[in-house]
Amino acid sequence: MQYLELKNHLKQFPIFSTSDIEKVDLSFHKQRLSEWQKKGYVRKIRQGFYMFTDQAVDEKTLFTIANRMYAPSYISLEMALSVYGFIPEAVYGVTSVSSQNTRHIKTDVGDFSYRHIQPHLMFGYEVHAHNNYRYQIAEPEKALLDFLYLHANMCDNESLAGMRFTNSEVCARINEEKFRRYAAAFKSKALEKRAKTFLQFIYHA
């Protein structure tokens, strides 16, 4: 298969894998990828994943890359909190949760970190479209609960204050009933206690 043929077949992916190529052409020789890298047509992102060199990369494209590079996963934790305006600081790297092992992947296009959660906790995310791509990101309530679940130190007002939550934005965007329902689904008394402390902090700080 020629380069332009492959690009036409895979143009819907911001990054593509060798498996994606094989679905298009079973006889494809991986040596061609090395040749195309030397010619500057594609670049290797990590083992088994590539990107066309003329692919524009913005934040939402990075989210799609994060989802595809380590699946199943969805954007959550600090990155999602920043997207929703819940914390004021910009976040370095794309943070996700996954039912796979905790992992950090450093690439030429960005740093990607994944925190492990149990498979039954892989819920509460939405699928968004961006430039013909799709990415999965936690709902506001789930992003907060994933964060509280994986940060056991967020158990008192002092620790929560250190995150500099934008209380007015949190109050405006979260559905308290959904927040409590999602918290119960974790089946963790410790998390439910932290969630209760968080709500009191947000509404009364």
BALOBA-1460 file (C-alpha; in Angstrom, 3 decimals):
// residues 205
<rec num="1" residu="m" x="0.000" y="0.000" z="0.000"/>
<rec num="2" residu="q" x="1.241" y="3.479" z="-0.888"/>
<rec num="3" residu="y" x="1.566" y="6.212" z="1.714"/>
<rec num="4" residu="l" x="-1.292" y="8.369" z="0.383"/>
<rec num="5" residu="e" x="-3.608" y="5.357" z="0.289"/>
<rec num="6" residu="l" x="-2.862" y="4.559" z="3.910"/>
<rec num="7" residu="k" x="-3.298" y="8.175" z="4.963"/>
<rec num="8" residu="n" x="-6.695" y="8.309" z="3.298"/>
<rec num="9" residu="h" x="-7.809" y="5.164" z="5.122"/>
<rec num="10" residu="l" x="-6.560" y="6.323" z="8.544"/>
<rec num="11" residu="k" x="-7.301" y="10.036" z="8.389"/>
<rec num="12" residu="q" x="-9.993" y="9.668" z="11.064"/>
<rec num="13" residu="f" x="-7.343" y="8.774" z="13.671"/>
<rec num="14" residu="p" x="-5.026" y="11.373" z="15.245"/>
<rec num="15" residu="i" x="-2.680" y="8.473" z="15.933"/>
<rec num="16" residu="f" x="-2.789" y="5.010" z="14.436"/>
<rec num="17" residu="s" x="-1.439" y="1.651" z="15.441"/>
<rec num="18" residu="t" x="0.102" y="-1.175" z="13.513"/>
<rec num="19" residu="s" x="-3.149" y="-3.049" z="14.188"/>
<rec num="20" residu="d" x="-5.075" y="-0.251" z="12.459"/>
<rec num="21" residu="i" x="-2.843" y="-0.643" z="9.412"/>
<rec num="22" residu="e" x="-3.291" y="-4.415" z="9.342"/>
<rec num="23" residu="k" x="-7.068" y="-3.970" z="9.296"/>
<rec num="24" residu="v" x="-6.626" y="-2.052" z="6.046"/>
<rec num="25" residu="d" x="-3.838" y="-4.131" z="4.513"/>
<rec num="26" residu="l" x="-2.944" y="-7.535" z="5.925"/>
<rec num="27" residu="s" x="0.140" y="-7.751" z="3.707"/>
<rec num="28" residu="f" x="1.599" y="-4.453" z="4.932"/>
<rec num="29" residu="h" x="5.322" y="-4.618" z="5.751"/>
<rec num="30" residu="k" x="6.267" y="-2.704" z="8.909"/>
<rec num="31" residu="q" x="9.548" y="-1.764" z="7.254"/>
<rec num="32" residu="r" x="7.554" y="0.797" z="5.273"/>
<rec num="33" residu="l" x="6.906" y="2.702" z="8.493"/>
<rec num="34" residu="s" x="10.660" y="3.057" z="9.036"/>
<rec num="35" residu="e" x="11.037" y="4.311" z="5.482"/>
<rec num="36" residu="w" x="8.231" y="6.828" z="5.924"/>
<rec num="37" residu="q" x="9.747" y="8.046" z="9.188"/>
<rec num="38" residu="k" x="13.034" y="8.760" z="7.391"/>
<rec num="39" residu="k" x="11.134" y="10.656" z="4.693"/>
<rec num="40" residu="g" x="9.319" y="12.693" z="7.347"/>
<rec num="41" residu="y" x="5.848" y="11.384" z="6.496"/>
<rec num="42" residu="v" x="5.098" y="9.802" z="9.879"/>
<rec num="43" residu="r" x="6.585" y="9.882" z="13.360"/>
<rec num="44" residu="k" x="6.623" y="7.258" z="16.045"/>
<rec num="45" residu="i" x="4.779" y="8.251" z="19.227"/>
<rec num="46" residu="r" x="5.490" y="5.095" z="21.210"/>
<rec num="47" residu="q" x="5.907" y="1.406" z="20.489"/>
<rec num="48" residu="g" x="3.232" y="0.426" z="17.984"/>
<rec num="49" residu="f" x="1.706" y="3.904" z="17.576"/>
<rec num="50" residu="y" x="2.383" y="6.502" z="14.888"/>
<rec num="51" residu="m" x="1.162" y="9.896" z="13.737"/>
<rec num="52" residu="f" x="1.203" y="11.670" z="10.403"/>
<rec num="53" residu="t" x="3.683" y="14.551" z="10.647"/>
<rec num="54" residu="d" x="1.182" y="17.115" z="9.344"/>
<rec num="55" residu="q" x="-1.324" y="16.232" z="12.079"/>
<rec num="56" residu="a" x="-2.195" y="19.331" z="14.125"/>
<rec num="57" residu="v" x="-2.123" y="18.722" z="17.874"/>
<rec num="58" residu="d" x="-4.254" y="20.696" z="20.301"/>
<rec num="59" residu="e" x="-5.554" y="19.838" z="23.765"/>
<rec num="60" residu="k" x="-8.613" y="17.909" z="22.584"/>
<rec num="61" residu="t" x="-6.506" y="15.947" z="20.094"/>
<rec num="62" residu="l" x="-4.237" y="14.986" z="22.990"/>
<rec num="63" residu="f" x="-7.314" y="13.681" z="24.794"/>
<rec num="64" residu="t" x="-8.122" y="11.400" z="21.845"/>
<rec num="65" residu="i" x="-4.504" y="10.245" z="21.738"/>
<rec num="66" residu="a" x="-4.616" y="9.493" z="25.472"/>
<rec num="67" residu="n" x="-7.753" y="7.365" z="25.038"/>
<rec num="68" residu="r" x="-6.391" y="5.395" z="22.097"/>
<rec num="69" residu="m" x="-2.865" y="4.906" z="23.374"/>
<rec num="70" residu="y" x="-3.889" y="3.138" z="26.586"/>
<rec num="71" residu="a" x="-7.357" y="1.638" z="26.526"/>
<rec num="72" residu="p" x="-9.752" y="1.429" z="28.160"/>
<rec num="73" residu="s" x="-9.290" y="4.851" z="29.705"/>
<rec num="74" residu="y" x="-10.911" y="8.262" z="29.944"/>
<rec num="75" residu="i" x="-9.675" y="11.752" z="30.822"/>
<rec num="76" residu="s" x="-10.162" y="12.506" z="34.523"/>
<rec num="77" residu="l" x="-8.430" y="13.762" z="37.685"/>
<rec num="78" residu="e" x="-6.517" y="17.061" z="37.458"/>
<rec num="79" residu="m" x="-6.902" y="17.475" z="33.704"/>
<rec num="80" residu="a" x="-10.679" y="17.106" z="33.801"/>
<rec num="81" residu="l" x="-10.884" y="19.376" z="36.866"/>
<rec num="82" residu="s" x="-8.953" y="22.014" z="34.926"/>
<rec num="83" residu="v" x="-11.176" y="21.629" z="31.844"/>
<rec num="84" residu="y" x="-14.262" y="22.232" z="33.981"/>
<rec num="85" residu="g" x="-12.697" y="25.242" z="35.693"/>
<rec num="86" residu="f" x="-12.731" y="23.547" z="39.107"/>
<rec num="87" residu="i" x="-9.048" y="24.314" z="39.758"/>
<rec num="88" residu="p" x="-7.251" y="27.458" z="38.574"/>
<rec num="89" residu="e" x="-3.839" y="26.055" z="37.701"/>
<rec num="90" residu="a" x="-2.913" y="24.714" z="34.283"/>
<rec num="91" residu="v" x="-2.146" y="21.005" z="34.406"/>
<rec num="92" residu="y" x="1.094" y="19.580" z="33.073"/>
<rec num="93" residu="g" x="0.403" y="16.409" z="31.136"/>
<rec num="94" residu="v" x="-2.846" y="14.607" z="30.374"/>
<rec num="95" residu="t" x="-4.282" y="12.682" z="33.325"/>
<rec num="96" residu="s" x="-6.590" y="9.709" z="32.892"/>
<rec num="97" residu="v" x="-7.958" y="6.734" z="34.771"/>
<rec num="98" residu="s" x="-7.886" y="3.207" z="33.417"/>
<rec num="99" residu="s" x="-8.791" y="-0.314" z="34.447"/>
<rec num="100" residu="q" x="-5.284" y="-1.244" z="33.326"/>
<rec num="101" residu="n" x="-2.218" y="-0.774" z="35.524"/>
<rec num="102" residu="t" x="-1.042" y="2.666" z="36.600"/>
<rec num="103" residu="r" x="1.328" y="3.958" z="33.952"/>
<rec num="104" residu="h" x="3.160" y="7.076" z="32.754"/>
<rec num="105" residu="i" x="3.933" y="7.491" z="29.060"/>
<rec num="106" residu="k" x="6.229" y="10.275" z="27.886"/>
<rec num="107" residu="t" x="6.040" y="11.126" z="24.181"/>
<rec num="108" residu="d" x="7.137" y="13.858" z="21.793"/>
<rec num="109" residu="v" x="3.620" y="15.296" z="21.759"/>
<rec num="110" residu="g" x="3.002" y="15.244" z="25.512"/>
<rec num="111" residu="d" x="3.104" y="13.359" z="28.783"/>
<rec num="112" residu="f" x="0.274" y="10.990" z="29.620"/>
<rec num="113" residu="s" x="-0.416" y="9.530" z="33.061"/>
<rec num="114" residu="y" x="-2.951" y="6.831" z="33.871"/>
<rec num="115" residu="r" x="-4.125" y="5.856" z="37.356"/>
<rec num="116" residu="h" x="-5.624" y="2.430" z="37.958"/>
<rec num="117" residu="i" x="-9.208" y="2.024" z="39.118"/>
<rec num="118" residu="q" x="-11.258" y="-1.158" z="39.371"/>
<rec num="119" residu="p" x="-13.188" y="-2.146" z="36.218"/>
<rec num="120" residu="h" x="-16.552" y="-1.553" z="37.915"/>
<rec num="121" residu="l" x="-15.556" y="2.099" z="38.409"/>
<rec num="122" residu="m" x="-15.166" y="2.715" z="34.684"/>
<rec num="123" residu="f" x="-18.376" y="4.714" z="34.413"/>
<rec num="124" residu="g" x="-19.519" y="8.319" z="34.545"/>
<rec num="125" residu="y" x="-17.771" y="9.596" z="31.438"/>
<rec num="126" residu="e" x="-19.012" y="11.234" z="28.253"/>
<rec num="127" residu="v" x="-17.952" y="10.944" z="24.626"/>
<rec num="128" residu="h" x="-17.182" y="14.271" z="22.941"/>
<rec num="129" residu="a" x="-16.476" y="14.981" z="19.279"/>
<rec num="130" residu="h" x="-13.594" y="17.161" z="18.120"/>
<rec num="131" residu="n" x="-12.377" y="17.611" z="14.533"/>
<rec num="132" residu="n" x="-13.939" y="14.315" z="13.446"/>
<rec num="133" residu="y" x="-12.303" y="12.554" z="16.418"/>
<rec num="134" residu="r" x="-13.900" y="11.369" z="19.627"/>
<rec num="135" residu="y" x="-12.575" y="11.374" z="23.159"/>
<rec num="136" residu="q" x="-13.889" y="10.191" z="26.513"/>
<rec num="137" residu="i" x="-13.812" y="12.483" z="29.534"/>
<rec num="138" residu="a" x="-15.244" y="12.108" z="33.028"/>
<rec num="139" residu="e" x="-18.412" y="13.955" z="33.877"/>
<rec num="140" residu="p" x="-17.767" y="16.752" z="36.406"/>
<rec num="141" residu="e" x="-19.084" y="14.666" z="39.312"/>
<rec num="142" residu="k" x="-17.015" y="11.611" z="38.375"/>
<rec num="143" residu="a" x="-13.836" y="13.625" z="37.806"/>
<rec num="144" residu="l" x="-14.120" y="14.946" z="41.368"/>
<rec num="145" residu="l" x="-14.844" y="11.514" z="42.820"/>
<rec num="146" residu="d" x="-12.004" y="9.853" z="40.900"/>
<rec num="147" residu="f" x="-9.716" y="12.521" z="42.319"/>
<rec num="148" residu="l" x="-10.956" y="12.091" z="45.890"/>
<rec num="149" residu="y" x="-10.802" y="8.302" z="45.593"/>
<rec num="150" residu="l" x="-7.191" y="8.295" z="44.436"/>
<rec num="151" residu="h" x="-6.048" y="11.021" z="46.855"/>
<rec num="152" residu="a" x="-6.759" y="9.695" z="50.320"/>
<rec num="153" residu="n" x="-5.138" y="12.798" z="51.835"/>
<rec num="154" residu="m" x="-8.065" y="14.933" z="50.619"/>
<rec num="155" residu="c" x="-9.954" y="14.252" z="53.815"/>
<rec num="156" residu="d" x="-10.128" y="17.644" z="55.572"/>
<rec num="157" residu="n" x="-10.677" y="21.319" z="54.825"/>
<rec num="158" residu="e" x="-6.993" y="22.154" z="54.993"/>
<rec num="159" residu="s" x="-6.072" y="19.635" z="52.298"/>
<rec num="160" residu="l" x="-8.991" y="20.667" z="50.100"/>
<rec num="161" residu="a" x="-8.111" y="24.353" z="50.493"/>
<rec num="162" residu="g" x="-4.638" y="23.549" z="49.195"/>
<rec num="163" residu="m" x="-6.182" y="22.552" z="45.853"/>
<rec num="164" residu="r" x="-7.660" y="26.053" z="45.490"/>
<rec num="165" residu="f" x="-10.964" y="24.755" z="44.176"/>
<rec num="166" residu="t" x="-13.111" y="27.384" z="42.472"/>
<rec num="167" residu="n" x="-16.076" y="26.768" z="44.747"/>
<rec num="168" residu="s" x="-18.562" y="28.844" z="42.761"/>
<rec num="169" residu="e" x="-17.778" y="26.924" z="39.558"/>
<rec num="170" residu="v" x="-18.089" y="23.551" z="41.311"/>
<rec num="171" residu="c" x="-21.428" y="24.526" z="42.862"/>
<rec num="172" residu="a" x="-22.737" y="25.731" z="39.504"/>
<rec num="173" residu="r" x="-21.734" y="22.651" z="37.514"/>
<rec num="174" residu="i" x="-22.202" y="19.565" z="39.664"/>
<rec num="175" residu="n" x="-25.440" y="17.758" z="40.315"/>
<rec num="176" residu="e" x="-25.374" y="16.916" z="44.023"/>
<rec num="177" residu="e" x="-27.769" y="13.972" z="43.684"/>
<rec num="178" residu="k" x="-25.616" y="12.447" z="40.937"/>
<rec num="179" residu="f" x="-22.457" y="13.161" z="42.953"/>
<rec num="180" residu="r" x="-23.823" y="11.258" z="45.946"/>
<rec num="181" residu="r" x="-25.141" y="8.411" z="43.772"/>
<rec num="182" residu="y" x="-21.808" y="8.013" z="42.018"/>
<rec num="183" residu="a" x="-19.996" y="8.144" z="45.356"/>
<rec num="184" residu="a" x="-22.133" y="5.270" z="46.665"/>
<rec num="185" residu="a" x="-21.287" y="3.216" z="43.564"/>
<rec num="186" residu="f" x="-17.619" y="3.141" z="44.632"/>
<rec num="187" residu="k" x="-18.690" y="1.014" z="47.618"/>
<rec num="188" residu="s" x="-16.032" y="2.663" z="49.751"/>
<rec num="189" residu="k" x="-16.954" y="4.134" z="53.129"/>
<rec num="190" residu="a" x="-13.714" y="6.120" z="53.130"/>
<rec num="191" residu="l" x="-14.560" y="7.695" z="49.777"/>
<rec num="192" residu="e" x="-18.120" y="8.485" z="50.839"/>
<rec num="193" residu="k" x="-16.739" y="10.221" z="53.922"/>
<rec num="194" residu="r" x="-14.312" y="12.280" z="51.815"/>
<rec num="195" residu="a" x="-17.136" y="13.110" z="49.390"/>
<rec num="196" residu="k" x="-19.294" y="14.365" z="52.256"/>
<rec num="197" residu="t" x="-16.417" y="16.461" z="53.587"/>
<rec num="198" residu="f" x="-15.875" y="17.846" z="50.083"/>
<rec num="199" residu="l" x="-19.508" y="18.932" z="49.706"/>
<rec num="200" residu="q" x="-19.472" y="20.648" z="53.088"/>
<rec num="201" residu="f" x="-16.243" y="22.412" z="52.144"/>
<rec num="202" residu="i" x="-17.550" y="23.559" z="48.751"/>
<rec num="203" residu="y" x="-20.905" y="24.821" z="49.999"/>
<rec num="204" residu="h" x="-19.725" y="26.423" z="53.233"/>
<rec num="205" residu="a" x="-16.128" y="27.554" z="52.688"/>
